[in-house]
Structures are given as structure tokens and as C-alpha cells.
Amino acid sequence: MDAPPTDAAAASRPLLLFDGECGLCARSVRFVLAKERGPELRFAALQSDAGRAVLARHGLGEDLSTVVYVDAEDRVHLRSGAALRIAGKLRRPWSFARALLVVPAFLRDAVYRVVARYRMAIFGGAEACRLPRPGEAERFLA
């Protein structure tokens, strides 16, 4: 079994920030956990202390209307760019969605914004949080 990553190694792992109060977002995190190629991603709710600290560090304020992906090089990706880069971390066929990055961002983000606007009406709020499985808890930042 691999040793747990050091603090420096863990900090360089990609991070997905999600709306912890959104049903679609909670389902998306469960989907990513089930479909990712390996346990590479870390997760934090935008509303958490860790999430707010990352937003502040990158000058993003407290915008809770988008998914935020911070890659291993500490570059921030928002909206459709974040979602498609996260898709690239998943097993096939889901990883093929990353190819949509060739579509201009203004078109991708227009679709993203429509979904984001109606996500709470369609998917509701997050029900109860799923308890992490063994090996997952350390991947969630508080």
C-alpha cells in the first residue's frame, strides 16, 4: 500500500471546488469519485474554510455559482473549462469530453451558465452528505 502523500505532495494535487449546497454538484462529486482513473483529485466545498481560502488566494471573491478546478500547476479553471478538464481525469468514455475544449469558451460557458442558473430548481439542494468511503476522507478539505 502506498504511503499517504506529504503535505507538499498533497498540495500539488488537483483540486475541485464545488457548491456544497447544490444537488447537482453533490451528484457530480459522487460521479467523479466513481469514474476517476485514480485517486488524484482533492475536493472542497466552496463554502468551506479551505474553499474560501483557495478562492481568496486566487482573487476569485466568493462566487458560488461555478465549479472551480485548480490544476497541479496551481492554474485556475472555471465553468466549462473546469468541468471539461475534470472530465479528462475520468475513465473512458467520459474522458473524451475533454475534446470539447476546442469549442470556444464563450459558447461552452453560455451553455454552462444556463445549467448553472437552473440547477437548484432542477436538481434541488444537496440532501444529506454521503459519508466518504475508506480512503476518500483525506481527499476532502474542510
Chimera marker file (.cmm) of the C-alpha trace (Angstrom):
<marker_set name="trace">
<marker id="1" x="0.000" y="0.000" z="0.000" r="1" g="1" b="0" radius="0.5"/>
<marker id="2" x="1.278" y="3.476" z="-0.867" r="1" g="1" b="0" radius="0.5"/>
<marker id="3" x="2.266" y="5.843" z="1.889" r="1" g="1" b="0" radius="0.5"/>
<marker id="4" x="-0.025" y="8.840" z="2.333" r="1" g="1" b="0" radius="0.5"/>
<marker id="5" x="1.189" y="11.887" z="0.419" r="1" g="1" b="0" radius="0.5"/>
<marker id="6" x="3.216" y="14.510" z="2.213" r="1" g="1" b="0" radius="0.5"/>
<marker id="7" x="1.653" y="17.934" z="2.728" r="1" g="1" b="0" radius="0.5"/>
<marker id="8" x="3.657" y="19.313" z="-0.220" r="1" g="1" b="0" radius="0.5"/>
<marker id="9" x="2.656" y="16.418" z="-2.475" r="1" g="1" b="0" radius="0.5"/>
<marker id="10" x="-0.996" y="16.711" z="-1.456" r="1" g="1" b="0" radius="0.5"/>
<marker id="11" x="-0.982" y="20.453" z="-2.095" r="1" g="1" b="0" radius="0.5"/>
<marker id="12" x="0.192" y="19.898" z="-5.682" r="1" g="1" b="0" radius="0.5"/>
<marker id="13" x="-2.682" y="17.525" z="-6.447" r="1" g="1" b="0" radius="0.5"/>
<marker id="14" x="-5.578" y="18.941" z="-8.494" r="1" g="1" b="0" radius="0.5"/>
<marker id="15" x="-8.458" y="20.391" z="-6.504" r="1" g="1" b="0" radius="0.5"/>
<marker id="16" x="-12.147" y="20.523" z="-7.404" r="1" g="1" b="0" radius="0.5"/>
<marker id="17" x="-14.156" y="23.205" z="-5.603" r="1" g="1" b="0" radius="0.5"/>
<marker id="18" x="-17.914" y="22.653" z="-5.733" r="1" g="1" b="0" radius="0.5"/>
<marker id="19" x="-21.075" y="24.194" z="-4.316" r="1" g="1" b="0" radius="0.5"/>
<marker id="20" x="-21.718" y="22.122" z="-1.207" r="1" g="1" b="0" radius="0.5"/>
<marker id="21" x="-25.374" y="23.173" z="-1.133" r="1" g="1" b="0" radius="0.5"/>
<marker id="22" x="-26.217" y="22.135" z="-4.706" r="1" g="1" b="0" radius="0.5"/>
<marker id="23" x="-27.766" y="18.759" z="-5.504" r="1" g="1" b="0" radius="0.5"/>
<marker id="24" x="-26.241" y="18.656" z="-8.996" r="1" g="1" b="0" radius="0.5"/>
<marker id="25" x="-22.819" y="19.472" z="-7.580" r="1" g="1" b="0" radius="0.5"/>
<marker id="26" x="-23.059" y="16.780" z="-4.885" r="1" g="1" b="0" radius="0.5"/>
<marker id="27" x="-24.081" y="14.221" z="-7.528" r="1" g="1" b="0" radius="0.5"/>
<marker id="28" x="-21.233" y="15.371" z="-9.741" r="1" g="1" b="0" radius="0.5"/>
<marker id="29" x="-18.684" y="14.811" z="-6.978" r="1" g="1" b="0" radius="0.5"/>
<marker id="30" x="-20.061" y="11.302" z="-6.410" r="1" g="1" b="0" radius="0.5"/>
<marker id="31" x="-19.838" y="10.677" z="-10.170" r="1" g="1" b="0" radius="0.5"/>
<marker id="32" x="-16.220" y="11.873" z="-10.304" r="1" g="1" b="0" radius="0.5"/>
<marker id="33" x="-15.282" y="9.687" z="-7.335" r="1" g="1" b="0" radius="0.5"/>
<marker id="34" x="-16.826" y="6.662" z="-9.050" r="1" g="1" b="0" radius="0.5"/>
<marker id="35" x="-15.355" y="7.310" z="-12.512" r="1" g="1" b="0" radius="0.5"/>
<marker id="36" x="-11.935" y="8.870" z="-11.983" r="1" g="1" b="0" radius="0.5"/>
<marker id="37" x="-8.910" y="6.957" z="-13.264" r="1" g="1" b="0" radius="0.5"/>
<marker id="38" x="-7.075" y="7.143" z="-9.977" r="1" g="1" b="0" radius="0.5"/>
<marker id="39" x="-7.434" y="8.900" z="-6.640" r="1" g="1" b="0" radius="0.5"/>
<marker id="40" x="-5.730" y="12.062" z="-7.864" r="1" g="1" b="0" radius="0.5"/>
<marker id="41" x="-8.305" y="14.774" z="-7.206" r="1" g="1" b="0" radius="0.5"/>
<marker id="42" x="-8.950" y="16.539" z="-3.928" r="1" g="1" b="0" radius="0.5"/>
<marker id="43" x="-12.322" y="18.117" z="-3.158" r="1" g="1" b="0" radius="0.5"/>
<marker id="44" x="-13.624" y="21.055" z="-1.135" r="1" g="1" b="0" radius="0.5"/>
<marker id="45" x="-16.945" y="22.825" z="-0.904" r="1" g="1" b="0" radius="0.5"/>
<marker id="46" x="-16.789" y="26.455" z="-1.985" r="1" g="1" b="0" radius="0.5"/>
<marker id="47" x="-18.422" y="27.313" z="1.361" r="1" g="1" b="0" radius="0.5"/>
<marker id="48" x="-15.750" y="25.544" z="3.420" r="1" g="1" b="0" radius="0.5"/>
<marker id="49" x="-12.808" y="27.329" z="5.032" r="1" g="1" b="0" radius="0.5"/>
<marker id="50" x="-10.473" y="25.562" z="2.589" r="1" g="1" b="0" radius="0.5"/>
<marker id="51" x="-12.640" y="26.545" z="-0.378" r="1" g="1" b="0" radius="0.5"/>
<marker id="52" x="-12.851" y="30.186" z="0.696" r="1" g="1" b="0" radius="0.5"/>
<marker id="53" x="-9.073" y="30.277" z="1.221" r="1" g="1" b="0" radius="0.5"/>
<marker id="54" x="-8.424" y="28.973" z="-2.301" r="1" g="1" b="0" radius="0.5"/>
<marker id="55" x="-10.887" y="31.484" z="-3.782" r="1" g="1" b="0" radius="0.5"/>
<marker id="56" x="-9.201" y="34.322" z="-1.869" r="1" g="1" b="0" radius="0.5"/>
<marker id="57" x="-5.686" y="33.168" z="-2.832" r="1" g="1" b="0" radius="0.5"/>
<marker id="58" x="-6.662" y="33.314" z="-6.498" r="1" g="1" b="0" radius="0.5"/>
<marker id="59" x="-8.604" y="36.583" z="-6.205" r="1" g="1" b="0" radius="0.5"/>
<marker id="60" x="-11.963" y="34.994" z="-7.019" r="1" g="1" b="0" radius="0.5"/>
<marker id="61" x="-14.030" y="36.541" z="-4.235" r="1" g="1" b="0" radius="0.5"/>
<marker id="62" x="-16.831" y="34.310" z="-3.024" r="1" g="1" b="0" radius="0.5"/>
<marker id="63" x="-18.505" y="33.380" z="-6.315" r="1" g="1" b="0" radius="0.5"/>
<marker id="64" x="-20.515" y="30.266" z="-5.505" r="1" g="1" b="0" radius="0.5"/>
<marker id="65" x="-22.095" y="29.946" z="-8.950" r="1" g="1" b="0" radius="0.5"/>
<marker id="66" x="-19.371" y="27.956" z="-10.672" r="1" g="1" b="0" radius="0.5"/>
<marker id="67" x="-17.185" y="24.909" z="-10.374" r="1" g="1" b="0" radius="0.5"/>
<marker id="68" x="-13.523" y="25.752" z="-9.815" r="1" g="1" b="0" radius="0.5"/>
<marker id="69" x="-10.704" y="23.420" z="-10.825" r="1" g="1" b="0" radius="0.5"/>
<marker id="70" x="-7.179" y="24.166" z="-9.635" r="1" g="1" b="0" radius="0.5"/>
<marker id="71" x="-4.744" y="22.017" z="-11.592" r="1" g="1" b="0" radius="0.5"/>
<marker id="72" x="-1.460" y="20.564" z="-10.344" r="1" g="1" b="0" radius="0.5"/>
<marker id="73" x="0.375" y="23.704" z="-11.523" r="1" g="1" b="0" radius="0.5"/>
<marker id="74" x="-1.978" y="25.905" z="-9.416" r="1" g="1" b="0" radius="0.5"/>
<marker id="75" x="-3.749" y="27.293" z="-12.507" r="1" g="1" b="0" radius="0.5"/>
<marker id="76" x="-7.436" y="28.053" z="-12.010" r="1" g="1" b="0" radius="0.5"/>
<marker id="77" x="-10.115" y="26.960" z="-14.466" r="1" g="1" b="0" radius="0.5"/>
<marker id="78" x="-13.772" y="27.984" z="-14.174" r="1" g="1" b="0" radius="0.5"/>
<marker id="79" x="-17.139" y="26.921" z="-15.596" r="1" g="1" b="0" radius="0.5"/>
<marker id="80" x="-16.973" y="24.678" z="-18.671" r="1" g="1" b="0" radius="0.5"/>
<marker id="81" x="-13.171" y="24.787" z="-18.763" r="1" g="1" b="0" radius="0.5"/>
<marker id="82" x="-13.102" y="23.343" z="-15.247" r="1" g="1" b="0" radius="0.5"/>
<marker id="83" x="-15.739" y="20.705" z="-15.968" r="1" g="1" b="0" radius="0.5"/>
<marker id="84" x="-14.010" y="19.522" z="-19.150" r="1" g="1" b="0" radius="0.5"/>
<marker id="85" x="-10.584" y="19.351" z="-17.519" r="1" g="1" b="0" radius="0.5"/>
<marker id="86" x="-12.103" y="17.315" z="-14.698" r="1" g="1" b="0" radius="0.5"/>
<marker id="87" x="-13.666" y="15.037" z="-17.334" r="1" g="1" b="0" radius="0.5"/>
<marker id="88" x="-10.144" y="14.458" z="-18.634" r="1" g="1" b="0" radius="0.5"/>
<marker id="89" x="-9.306" y="12.843" z="-15.273" r="1" g="1" b="0" radius="0.5"/>
<marker id="90" x="-12.082" y="10.260" z="-15.679" r="1" g="1" b="0" radius="0.5"/>
<marker id="91" x="-12.021" y="6.822" z="-17.260" r="1" g="1" b="0" radius="0.5"/>
<marker id="92" x="-13.146" y="6.353" z="-20.837" r="1" g="1" b="0" radius="0.5"/>
<marker id="93" x="-15.575" y="7.181" z="-22.373" r="1" g="1" b="0" radius="0.5"/>
<marker id="94" x="-16.076" y="10.158" z="-20.014" r="1" g="1" b="0" radius="0.5"/>
<marker id="95" x="-12.557" y="11.469" z="-20.589" r="1" g="1" b="0" radius="0.5"/>
<marker id="96" x="-13.366" y="12.068" z="-24.264" r="1" g="1" b="0" radius="0.5"/>
<marker id="97" x="-15.479" y="15.075" z="-23.214" r="1" g="1" b="0" radius="0.5"/>
<marker id="98" x="-12.191" y="16.947" z="-22.707" r="1" g="1" b="0" radius="0.5"/>
<marker id="99" x="-12.025" y="17.253" z="-26.507" r="1" g="1" b="0" radius="0.5"/>
<marker id="100" x="-14.803" y="19.849" z="-26.244" r="1" g="1" b="0" radius="0.5"/>
<marker id="101" x="-12.158" y="22.312" z="-25.050" r="1" g="1" b="0" radius="0.5"/>
<marker id="102" x="-11.646" y="23.089" z="-28.758" r="1" g="1" b="0" radius="0.5"/>
<marker id="103" x="-15.093" y="24.748" z="-28.754" r="1" g="1" b="0" radius="0.5"/>
<marker id="104" x="-14.699" y="28.457" z="-27.976" r="1" g="1" b="0" radius="0.5"/>
<marker id="105" x="-15.136" y="29.198" z="-24.286" r="1" g="1" b="0" radius="0.5"/>
<marker id="106" x="-17.853" y="31.799" z="-24.862" r="1" g="1" b="0" radius="0.5"/>
<marker id="107" x="-20.063" y="29.099" z="-26.448" r="1" g="1" b="0" radius="0.5"/>
<marker id="108" x="-19.277" y="26.430" z="-23.853" r="1" g="1" b="0" radius="0.5"/>
<marker id="109" x="-19.785" y="28.865" z="-20.988" r="1" g="1" b="0" radius="0.5"/>
<marker id="110" x="-23.127" y="30.060" z="-22.390" r="1" g="1" b="0" radius="0.5"/>
<marker id="111" x="-24.456" y="26.514" z="-22.035" r="1" g="1" b="0" radius="0.5"/>
<marker id="112" x="-22.785" y="26.182" z="-18.619" r="1" g="1" b="0" radius="0.5"/>
<marker id="113" x="-24.440" y="29.384" z="-17.381" r="1" g="1" b="0" radius="0.5"/>
<marker id="114" x="-27.904" y="28.171" z="-18.395" r="1" g="1" b="0" radius="0.5"/>
<marker id="115" x="-27.418" y="24.932" z="-16.461" r="1" g="1" b="0" radius="0.5"/>
<marker id="116" x="-25.958" y="26.865" z="-13.503" r="1" g="1" b="0" radius="0.5"/>
<marker id="117" x="-28.896" y="29.281" z="-13.456" r="1" g="1" b="0" radius="0.5"/>
<marker id="118" x="-31.490" y="26.499" z="-13.184" r="1" g="1" b="0" radius="0.5"/>
<marker id="119" x="-29.525" y="23.826" z="-11.296" r="1" g="1" b="0" radius="0.5"/>
<marker id="120" x="-31.197" y="24.423" z="-7.948" r="1" g="1" b="0" radius="0.5"/>
<marker id="121" x="-34.686" y="24.435" z="-9.500" r="1" g="1" b="0" radius="0.5"/>
<marker id="122" x="-33.996" y="21.230" z="-11.435" r="1" g="1" b="0" radius="0.5"/>
<marker id="123" x="-31.776" y="19.281" z="-9.035" r="1" g="1" b="0" radius="0.5"/>
<marker id="124" x="-32.612" y="20.918" z="-5.696" r="1" g="1" b="0" radius="0.5"/>
<marker id="125" x="-30.259" y="21.363" z="-2.806" r="1" g="1" b="0" radius="0.5"/>
<marker id="126" x="-27.879" y="18.731" z="-1.568" r="1" g="1" b="0" radius="0.5"/>
<marker id="127" x="-29.716" y="16.162" z="0.504" r="1" g="1" b="0" radius="0.5"/>
<marker id="128" x="-27.626" y="14.568" z="3.196" r="1" g="1" b="0" radius="0.5"/>
<marker id="129" x="-23.927" y="14.344" z="2.519" r="1" g="1" b="0" radius="0.5"/>
<marker id="130" x="-22.667" y="10.908" z="1.536" r="1" g="1" b="0" radius="0.5"/>
<marker id="131" x="-20.179" y="9.569" z="4.039" r="1" g="1" b="0" radius="0.5"/>
<marker id="132" x="-16.757" y="9.082" z="2.472" r="1" g="1" b="0" radius="0.5"/>
<marker id="133" x="-15.683" y="5.525" z="1.780" r="1" g="1" b="0" radius="0.5"/>
<marker id="134" x="-12.406" y="4.264" z="3.224" r="1" g="1" b="0" radius="0.5"/>
<marker id="135" x="-9.557" y="6.136" z="1.545" r="1" g="1" b="0" radius="0.5"/>
<marker id="136" x="-11.738" y="9.096" z="0.477" r="1" g="1" b="0" radius="0.5"/>
<marker id="137" x="-11.999" y="11.201" z="3.642" r="1" g="1" b="0" radius="0.5"/>
<marker id="138" x="-8.432" y="12.554" z="3.382" r="1" g="1" b="0" radius="0.5"/>
<marker id="139" x="-9.212" y="13.809" z="-0.132" r="1" g="1" b="0" radius="0.5"/>
<marker id="140" x="-11.870" y="16.230" z="1.169" r="1" g="1" b="0" radius="0.5"/>
<marker id="141" x="-10.606" y="19.505" z="2.591" r="1" g="1" b="0" radius="0.5"/>
<marker id="142" x="-12.615" y="21.201" z="5.326" r="1" g="1" b="0" radius="0.5"/>
<link id1="1" id2="2" r="1" g="1" b="0" radius="0.2"/>
<link id1="2" id2="3" r="1" g="1" b="0" radius="0.2"/>
<link id1="3" id2="4" r="1" g="1" b="0" radius="0.2"/>
<link id1="4" id2="5" r="1" g="1" b="0" radius="0.2"/>
<link id1="5" id2="6" r="1" g="1" b="0" radius="0.2"/>
<link id1="6" id2="7" r="1" g="1" b="0" radius="0.2"/>
<link id1="7" id2="8" r="1" g="1" b="0" radius="0.2"/>
<link id1="8" id2="9" r="1" g="1" b="0" radius="0.2"/>
<link id1="9" id2="10" r="1" g="1" b="0" radius="0.2"/>
<link id1="10" id2="11" r="1" g="1" b="0" radius="0.2"/>
<link id1="11" id2="12" r="1" g="1" b="0" radius="0.2"/>
<link id1="12" id2="13" r="1" g="1" b="0" radius="0.2"/>
<link id1="13" id2="14" r="1" g="1" b="0" radius="0.2"/>
<link id1="14" id2="15" r="1" g="1" b="0" radius="0.2"/>
<link id1="15" id2="16" r="1" g="1" b="0" radius="0.2"/>
<link id1="16" id2="17" r="1" g="1" b="0" radius="0.2"/>
<link id1="17" id2="18" r="1" g="1" b="0" radius="0.2"/>
<link id1="18" id2="19" r="1" g="1" b="0" radius="0.2"/>
<link id1="19" id2="20" r="1" g="1" b="0" radius="0.2"/>
<link id1="20" id2="21" r="1" g="1" b="0" radius="0.2"/>
<link id1="21" id2="22" r="1" g="1" b="0" radius="0.2"/>
<link id1="22" id2="23" r="1" g="1" b="0" radius="0.2"/>
<link id1="23" id2="24" r="1" g="1" b="0" radius="0.2"/>
<link id1="24" id2="25" r="1" g="1" b="0" radius="0.2"/>
<link id1="25" id2="26" r="1" g="1" b="0" radius="0.2"/>
<link id1="26" id2="27" r="1" g="1" b="0" radius="0.2"/>
<link id1="27" id2="28" r="1" g="1" b="0" radius="0.2"/>
<link id1="28" id2="29" r="1" g="1" b="0" radius="0.2"/>
<link id1="29" id2="30" r="1" g="1" b="0" radius="0.2"/>
<link id1="30" id2="31" r="1" g="1" b="0" radius="0.2"/>
<link id1="31" id2="32" r="1" g="1" b="0" radius="0.2"/>
<link id1="32" id2="33" r="1" g="1" b="0" radius="0.2"/>
<link id1="33" id2="34" r="1" g="1" b="0" radius="0.2"/>
<link id1="34" id2="35" r="1" g="1" b="0" radius="0.2"/>
<link id1="35" id2="36" r="1" g="1" b="0" radius="0.2"/>
<link id1="36" id2="37" r="1" g="1" b="0" radius="0.2"/>
<link id1="37" id2="38" r="1" g="1" b="0" radius="0.2"/>
<link id1="38" id2="39" r="1" g="1" b="0" radius="0.2"/>
<link id1="39" id2="40" r="1" g="1" b="0" radius="0.2"/>
<link id1="40" id2="41" r="1" g="1" b="0" radius="0.2"/>
<link id1="41" id2="42" r="1" g="1" b="0" radius="0.2"/>
<link id1="42" id2="43" r="1" g="1" b="0" radius="0.2"/>
<link id1="43" id2="44" r="1" g="1" b="0" radius="0.2"/>
<link id1="44" id2="45" r="1" g="1" b="0" radius="0.2"/>
<link id1="45" id2="46" r="1" g="1" b="0" radius="0.2"/>
<link id1="46" id2="47" r="1" g="1" b="0" radius="0.2"/>
<link id1="47" id2="48" r="1" g="1" b="0" radius="0.2"/>
<link id1="48" id2="49" r="1" g="1" b="0" radius="0.2"/>
<link id1="49" id2="50" r="1" g="1" b="0" radius="0.2"/>
<link id1="50" id2="51" r="1" g="1" b="0" radius="0.2"/>
<link id1="51" id2="52" r="1" g="1" b="0" radius="0.2"/>
<link id1="52" id2="53" r="1" g="1" b="0" radius="0.2"/>
<link id1="53" id2="54" r="1" g="1" b="0" radius="0.2"/>
<link id1="54" id2="55" r="1" g="1" b="0" radius="0.2"/>
<link id1="55" id2="56" r="1" g="1" b="0" radius="0.2"/>
<link id1="56" id2="57" r="1" g="1" b="0" radius="0.2"/>
<link id1="57" id2="58" r="1" g="1" b="0" radius="0.2"/>
<link id1="58" id2="59" r="1" g="1" b="0" radius="0.2"/>
<link id1="59" id2="60" r="1" g="1" b="0" radius="0.2"/>
<link id1="60" id2="61" r="1" g="1" b="0" radius="0.2"/>
<link id1="61" id2="62" r="1" g="1" b="0" radius="0.2"/>
<link id1="62" id2="63" r="1" g="1" b="0" radius="0.2"/>
<link id1="63" id2="64" r="1" g="1" b="0" radius="0.2"/>
<link id1="64" id2="65" r="1" g="1" b="0" radius="0.2"/>
<link id1="65" id2="66" r="1" g="1" b="0" radius="0.2"/>
<link id1="66" id2="67" r="1" g="1" b="0" radius="0.2"/>
<link id1="67" id2="68" r="1" g="1" b="0" radius="0.2"/>
<link id1="68" id2="69" r="1" g="1" b="0" radius="0.2"/>
<link id1="69" id2="70" r="1" g="1" b="0" radius="0.2"/>
<link id1="70" id2="71" r="1" g="1" b="0" radius="0.2"/>
<link id1="71" id2="72" r="1" g="1" b="0" radius="0.2"/>
<link id1="72" id2="73" r="1" g="1" b="0" radius="0.2"/>
<link id1="73" id2="74" r="1" g="1" b="0" radius="0.2"/>
<link id1="74" id2="75" r="1" g="1" b="0" radius="0.2"/>
<link id1="75" id2="76" r="1" g="1" b="0" radius="0.2"/>
<link id1="76" id2="77" r="1" g="1" b="0" radius="0.2"/>
<link id1="77" id2="78" r="1" g="1" b="0" radius="0.2"/>
<link id1="78" id2="79" r="1" g="1" b="0" radius="0.2"/>
<link id1="79" id2="80" r="1" g="1" b="0" radius="0.2"/>
<link id1="80" id2="81" r="1" g="1" b="0" radius="0.2"/>
<link id1="81" id2="82" r="1" g="1" b="0" radius="0.2"/>
<link id1="82" id2="83" r="1" g="1" b="0" radius="0.2"/>
<link id1="83" id2="84" r="1" g="1" b="0" radius="0.2"/>
<link id1="84" id2="85" r="1" g="1" b="0" radius="0.2"/>
<link id1="85" id2="86" r="1" g="1" b="0" radius="0.2"/>
<link id1="86" id2="87" r="1" g="1" b="0" radius="0.2"/>
<link id1="87" id2="88" r="1" g="1" b="0" radius="0.2"/>
<link id1="88" id2="89" r="1" g="1" b="0" radius="0.2"/>
<link id1="89" id2="90" r="1" g="1" b="0" radius="0.2"/>
<link id1="90" id2="91" r="1" g="1" b="0" radius="0.2"/>
<link id1="91" id2="92" r="1" g="1" b="0" radius="0.2"/>
<link id1="92" id2="93" r="1" g="1" b="0" radius="0.2"/>
<link id1="93" id2="94" r="1" g="1" b="0" radius="0.2"/>
<link id1="94" id2="95" r="1" g="1" b="0" radius="0.2"/>
<link id1="95" id2="96" r="1" g="1" b="0" radius="0.2"/>
<link id1="96" id2="97" r="1" g="1" b="0" radius="0.2"/>
<link id1="97" id2="98" r="1" g="1" b="0" radius="0.2"/>
<link id1="98" id2="99" r="1" g="1" b="0" radius="0.2"/>
<link id1="99" id2="100" r="1" g="1" b="0" radius="0.2"/>
<link id1="100" id2="101" r="1" g="1" b="0" radius="0.2"/>
<link id1="101" id2="102" r="1" g="1" b="0" radius="0.2"/>
<link id1="102" id2="103" r="1" g="1" b="0" radius="0.2"/>
<link id1="103" id2="104" r="1" g="1" b="0" radius="0.2"/>
<link id1="104" id2="105" r="1" g="1" b="0" radius="0.2"/>
<link id1="105" id2="106" r="1" g="1" b="0" radius="0.2"/>
<link id1="106" id2="107" r="1" g="1" b="0" radius="0.2"/>
<link id1="107" id2="108" r="1" g="1" b="0" radius="0.2"/>
<link id1="108" id2="109" r="1" g="1" b="0" radius="0.2"/>
<link id1="109" id2="110" r="1" g="1" b="0" radius="0.2"/>
<link id1="110" id2="111" r="1" g="1" b="0" radius="0.2"/>
<link id1="111" id2="112" r="1" g="1" b="0" radius="0.2"/>
<link id1="112" id2="113" r="1" g="1" b="0" radius="0.2"/>
<link id1="113" id2="114" r="1" g="1" b="0" radius="0.2"/>
<link id1="114" id2="115" r="1" g="1" b="0" radius="0.2"/>
<link id1="115" id2="116" r="1" g="1" b="0" radius="0.2"/>
<link id1="116" id2="117" r="1" g="1" b="0" radius="0.2"/>
<link id1="117" id2="118" r="1" g="1" b="0" radius="0.2"/>
<link id1="118" id2="119" r="1" g="1" b="0" radius="0.2"/>
<link id1="119" id2="120" r="1" g="1" b="0" radius="0.2"/>
<link id1="120" id2="121" r="1" g="1" b="0" radius="0.2"/>
<link id1="121" id2="122" r="1" g="1" b="0" radius="0.2"/>
<link id1="122" id2="123" r="1" g="1" b="0" radius="0.2"/>
<link id1="123" id2="124" r="1" g="1" b="0" radius="0.2"/>
<link id1="124" id2="125" r="1" g="1" b="0" radius="0.2"/>
<link id1="125" id2="126" r="1" g="1" b="0" radius="0.2"/>
<link id1="126" id2="127" r="1" g="1" b="0" radius="0.2"/>
<link id1="127" id2="128" r="1" g="1" b="0" radius="0.2"/>
<link id1="128" id2="129" r="1" g="1" b="0" radius="0.2"/>
<link id1="129" id2="130" r="1" g="1" b="0" radius="0.2"/>
<link id1="130" id2="131" r="1" g="1" b="0" radius="0.2"/>
<link id1="131" id2="132" r="1" g="1" b="0" radius="0.2"/>
<link id1="132" id2="133" r="1" g="1" b="0" radius="0.2"/>
<link id1="133" id2="134" r="1" g="1" b="0" radius="0.2"/>
<link id1="134" id2="135" r="1" g="1" b="0" radius="0.2"/>
<link id1="135" id2="136" r="1" g="1" b="0" radius="0.2"/>
<link id1="136" id2="137" r="1" g="1" b="0" radius="0.2"/>
<link id1="137" id2="138" r="1" g="1" b="0" radius="0.2"/>
<link id1="138" id2="139" r="1" g="1" b="0" radius="0.2"/>
<link id1="139" id2="140" r="1" g="1" b="0" radius="0.2"/>
<link id1="140" id2="141" r="1" g="1" b="0" radius="0.2"/>
<link id1="141" id2="142" r="1" g="1" b="0" radius="0.2"/>
</marker_set>
